[in-house]
């Protein structure tokens, strides 16, 4: 269990746990770490919420929201935003799955990628600012866990799009019901515990987003890639923060 969490933490963030088994990781080890993706999201969310709570003593909510996003981006090394940029470039610039996948593999960022990342950050910053003004720090903790759980669900029973393999292939090829079950439980329990009934709309919209992402990734790319999982994380975070911000109005 500790090995799985350690693997997930090191893969998704720049954080790491000391000690542990230094042996080589197998594909099954990487897939098992999927179960701990929401837990890593909780870690990132807690750090962002704690930093935001401290900064709100000295800074206005909009500026605090931007700094909280900057912290989250630094903690995750921009991994998911990079995936979003690649998917946006591929889908925007290609007209068939092979061409889109080829564009996504290019390390250069195009106009579609820049626009997608810019819009994603603006949408999240606006939603976070509203949540901070309302004192809804719990949403900052939960939404990153929900988005990491969505990555697991987007991978389950889906083909890997690249025949030559890639960074996400060990996760996608070996994820099973056990990983899906554990990651779902690790999301539902703190979600209900912290948000109560307000978690239900977040959950329902996340399910719709996951279904849409699975359908579109099959249609546009022929399956899932690591970049698609990163884009899924960003998309679900945007949806989650937006719904949470709407809920604090009522």
C-alpha positions as CSV (number, residue, x, y, z in Angstrom):
1,X,0.0,0.0,0.0
2,X,2.8,2.4,0.9
3,X,4.6,1.5,-2.2
4,X,1.6,2.3,-4.3
5,X,1.1,5.7,-2.7
6,X,4.8,6.5,-2.9
7,X,4.7,5.7,-6.7
8,X,1.6,7.8,-7.3
9,X,3.0,10.7,-5.3
10,X,6.3,10.7,-7.1
11,X,4.7,10.3,-10.5
12,X,2.1,13.0,-10.2
13,X,4.0,15.6,-8.1
14,X,7.5,16.7,-7.3
15,X,7.0,15.4,-3.7
16,X,8.3,12.1,-2.5
17,X,8.3,9.9,0.6
18,X,11.7,8.9,2.2
19,X,12.8,5.2,2.3
20,X,11.0,2.3,0.9
21,X,11.8,-0.3,-1.7
22,X,14.2,0.9,-4.3
23,X,13.6,-2.0,-6.6
24,X,12.5,-1.4,-10.2
25,X,8.8,-0.7,-10.8
26,X,6.8,-3.1,-13.0
27,X,3.8,-2.2,-15.1
28,X,1.6,-3.8,-12.5
29,X,3.1,-1.5,-9.8
30,X,2.3,1.5,-11.9
31,X,-1.3,0.4,-12.4
32,X,-1.8,-0.3,-8.7
33,X,-0.7,3.2,-7.9
34,X,-3.8,4.3,-9.8
35,X,-5.8,3.5,-6.6
36,X,-3.8,6.2,-4.8
37,X,-4.3,9.0,-7.4
38,X,-7.2,10.6,-5.4
39,X,-5.1,10.5,-2.3
40,X,-2.4,12.4,-4.1
41,X,-5.1,14.9,-5.2
42,X,-6.1,15.3,-1.6
43,X,-2.4,16.1,-0.7
44,X,-2.2,18.7,-3.4
45,X,-5.6,20.1,-2.5
46,X,-4.8,20.4,1.2
47,X,-1.5,22.2,0.4
48,X,-3.3,24.6,-1.9
49,X,-6.1,25.2,0.6
50,X,-3.7,25.8,3.5
51,X,-1.6,28.2,1.5
52,X,-4.7,30.0,0.3
53,X,-6.0,30.3,3.9
54,X,-2.7,31.9,5.0
55,X,-2.6,34.3,2.0
56,X,-6.1,35.5,2.5
57,X,-4.9,37.2,5.6
58,X,-2.8,39.6,3.5
59,X,-4.1,39.3,-0.1
60,X,-7.5,39.7,-1.9
61,X,-9.2,36.6,-3.0
62,X,-8.5,36.9,-6.8
63,X,-4.8,37.3,-6.2
64,X,-4.8,34.5,-3.7
65,X,-6.5,32.2,-6.2
66,X,-3.8,32.9,-8.8
67,X,-1.1,32.1,-6.2
68,X,-2.9,28.9,-5.2
69,X,-3.0,27.8,-8.8
70,X,0.7,28.6,-9.2
71,X,1.5,26.4,-6.2
72,X,-0.6,23.6,-7.6
73,X,1.2,23.9,-11.0
74,X,4.6,23.9,-9.3
75,X,3.7,20.9,-7.2
76,X,2.5,18.9,-10.2
77,X,5.3,20.2,-12.5
78,X,2.6,21.3,-14.9
79,X,2.1,17.7,-15.9
80,X,-1.6,17.8,-16.5
81,X,-1.5,21.2,-18.2
82,X,1.1,19.9,-20.6
83,X,-1.2,17.0,-21.5
84,X,-4.0,19.5,-22.1
85,X,-1.8,21.6,-24.4
86,X,-0.8,18.5,-26.4
87,X,-4.4,17.3,-26.8
88,X,-5.6,20.8,-27.8
89,X,-2.8,21.0,-30.4
90,X,-3.5,17.5,-31.7
91,X,-7.3,17.9,-31.9
92,X,-7.1,21.4,-33.3
93,X,-4.5,20.7,-35.9
94,X,-5.1,17.1,-37.1
95,X,-7.9,15.7,-39.1
96,X,-7.5,12.0,-38.4
97,X,-6.3,10.0,-35.3
98,X,-2.8,9.3,-36.7
99,X,-2.2,12.9,-37.5
100,X,-3.5,14.1,-34.2
101,X,-1.3,11.6,-32.3
102,X,1.7,12.7,-34.3
103,X,1.1,16.4,-33.4
104,X,0.6,15.5,-29.7
105,X,4.0,13.8,-29.7
106,X,5.7,17.0,-30.9
107,X,7.3,18.7,-27.9
108,X,6.6,22.1,-29.3
109,X,3.4,23.9,-28.1
110,X,1.1,25.4,-30.8
111,X,-1.5,28.1,-30.8
112,X,-4.3,25.7,-29.7
113,X,-2.3,24.5,-26.8
114,X,-1.5,28.0,-25.6
115,X,-5.2,29.0,-25.8
116,X,-6.3,25.8,-24.0
117,X,-3.9,26.3,-21.1
118,X,-4.7,30.0,-20.9
119,X,-8.4,29.5,-20.8
120,X,-8.1,26.6,-18.3
121,X,-6.1,28.7,-15.9
122,X,-8.5,31.7,-16.2
123,X,-11.5,29.5,-15.6
124,X,-10.0,27.9,-12.6
125,X,-8.7,31.2,-11.2
126,X,-12.1,32.8,-11.5
127,X,-13.9,29.9,-9.8
128,X,-11.3,29.7,-7.1
129,X,-11.5,33.4,-6.4
130,X,-15.3,33.0,-5.8
131,X,-14.8,30.0,-3.6
132,X,-12.2,31.8,-1.5
133,X,-14.5,34.8,-1.1
134,X,-17.2,32.5,0.1
135,X,-14.8,30.7,2.5
136,X,-15.4,27.4,0.7
137,X,-11.9,26.0,1.2
138,X,-13.2,22.4,1.4
139,X,-13.8,22.5,-2.4
140,X,-10.1,23.3,-2.9
141,X,-9.3,20.0,-1.1
142,X,-11.9,17.8,-2.8
143,X,-11.9,18.8,-6.4
144,X,-8.2,17.8,-7.1
145,X,-9.1,14.3,-5.7
146,X,-12.1,14.1,-7.9
147,X,-10.1,15.0,-11.0
148,X,-7.5,12.3,-10.2
149,X,-10.2,9.7,-9.8
150,X,-11.5,10.8,-13.2
151,X,-8.2,9.8,-14.7
152,X,-8.6,6.3,-13.4
153,X,-12.2,6.0,-14.8
154,X,-11.1,7.4,-18.2
155,X,-8.4,4.6,-18.3
156,X,-10.6,1.7,-17.3
157,X,-11.5,-0.7,-20.1
158,X,-10.1,1.7,-22.7
159,X,-7.5,0.9,-25.4
160,X,-4.2,2.7,-25.5
161,X,-4.2,4.8,-28.6
162,X,-0.5,4.6,-29.5
163,X,0.7,1.3,-30.9
164,X,4.3,2.1,-30.0
165,X,3.4,2.7,-26.3
166,X,3.9,5.7,-24.2
167,X,4.1,7.1,-20.7
168,X,0.5,6.3,-19.8
169,X,0.5,2.8,-21.4
170,X,1.5,0.8,-18.2
171,X,-1.4,2.5,-16.3
172,X,-4.0,2.1,-19.0
173,X,-3.1,-1.5,-19.9
174,X,-3.2,-2.9,-16.3
175,X,-5.9,-0.8,-14.5
176,X,-8.6,-3.1,-13.2
177,X,-11.8,-3.1,-11.1
178,X,-9.7,-3.1,-7.9
179,X,-7.9,0.2,-8.7
180,X,-11.2,1.7,-9.9
181,X,-13.0,0.7,-6.7
182,X,-10.3,1.9,-4.3
183,X,-9.9,5.2,-6.1
184,X,-13.6,5.8,-6.1
185,X,-13.9,5.0,-2.4
186,X,-11.0,7.4,-1.7
187,X,-12.9,10.1,-3.5
188,X,-16.4,9.5,-2.2
189,X,-15.6,9.3,1.5
190,X,-13.8,12.6,1.9
191,X,-16.1,14.2,-0.7
192,X,-19.3,13.4,1.3
193,X,-17.5,14.1,4.6
194,X,-16.4,17.6,3.7
195,X,-19.1,18.8,1.3
196,X,-22.1,16.7,2.3
197,X,-25.0,17.0,-0.2
198,X,-23.1,19.7,-2.1
199,X,-20.8,16.9,-3.3
200,X,-23.7,15.3,-5.3
201,X,-23.8,17.9,-8.1
202,X,-20.0,17.8,-8.4
203,X,-20.1,14.1,-8.7
204,X,-22.9,14.0,-11.3
205,X,-21.2,16.5,-13.5
206,X,-17.9,14.7,-13.2
207,X,-19.6,11.5,-14.3
208,X,-20.9,13.3,-17.4
209,X,-17.5,14.8,-18.1
210,X,-15.9,11.3,-17.8
211,X,-18.4,9.8,-20.3
212,X,-17.8,12.6,-22.7
213,X,-14.1,12.3,-22.5
214,X,-14.2,8.6,-23.1
215,X,-16.4,9.0,-26.1
216,X,-14.4,11.8,-27.6
217,X,-11.0,10.2,-27.0
218,X,-12.2,7.1,-28.9
219,X,-13.6,9.2,-31.7
220,X,-10.7,11.6,-32.1
221,X,-7.7,9.4,-31.1
222,X,-8.8,5.8,-31.1
223,X,-8.2,5.5,-27.4
224,X,-6.5,6.9,-24.4
225,X,-3.0,8.4,-24.0
226,X,-1.1,9.9,-21.1
227,X,-1.8,13.3,-22.6
228,X,-5.6,12.6,-22.6
229,X,-5.4,11.7,-18.9
230,X,-3.7,15.0,-18.2
231,X,-6.4,16.8,-20.2
232,X,-9.1,14.9,-18.4
233,X,-7.7,16.0,-15.0
234,X,-7.8,19.7,-16.1
235,X,-11.3,19.4,-17.6
236,X,-12.7,17.8,-14.5
237,X,-11.0,20.4,-12.2
238,X,-12.6,23.1,-14.3
239,X,-16.0,21.5,-14.1
240,X,-15.6,20.7,-10.4
241,X,-14.5,24.2,-9.4
242,X,-17.2,25.8,-11.6
243,X,-20.0,23.7,-10.1
244,X,-18.7,24.2,-6.5
245,X,-18.6,28.0,-7.2
246,X,-22.2,27.9,-8.5
247,X,-23.3,26.0,-5.4
248,X,-22.0,28.6,-2.9
249,X,-24.4,31.1,-4.5
250,X,-27.4,29.2,-3.2
